[in-house]
Amino acid sequence: MNEPIKELKTRTGLVIRIRAVTPDDAPVLSDLFHHLRKEDLRFRFLSAISEVGPEWISKMANADHDRVETFLAFDQASNMAVATAMLVRSDDGQRGEVAVSVHADYRNRGIGWELLSFVAEQARRRGMRRIESLESRANYDAIELERNMGFSVAPVPGDSTLALVSMDLGMA
């Protein structure tokens, strides 16, 4: 297993280790996505998918590490993958799109907060000035978490079901 990039303790005392994915992590990602709530899958992919197929898993596991980075978070005690986050850099390098998913059994333990904070710092280190996420307006938990972290929430023109959640990172 790769060395962790970061080890963090959540507000509930859970210690997680975060690292970038490798191609060998495809089965780990697949298993993790099988342990998301159906509504979390819908929120993550903004569609009514019931399973994350091999093509999506392959894209995440084989990220180019320059424009796209996928991270895994593991429970230190069990070594189980408990969350994943993806950061996609815009063509101009100024913005990053973020998506976070947390294992159903590990929700409400502070993992999403820590992982999103970690990804924001990674984006800042990579020279991005802003991170964004498209959220379903029905994803109240994610929007509330992001608001509490200082993200702003704006409507998406032409689609009343979505919100653009963003945070300025300032100068890199």
Helices and strands as residue ranges (DSSP letters): E 6-9, E 15-20, G 23-25, H 26-34, H 38-45, H 54-61, E 68-75, E 81-89, E 95-102, G 104-106, H 111-125, E 130-136, H 140-148, E 152-156, E 159-168
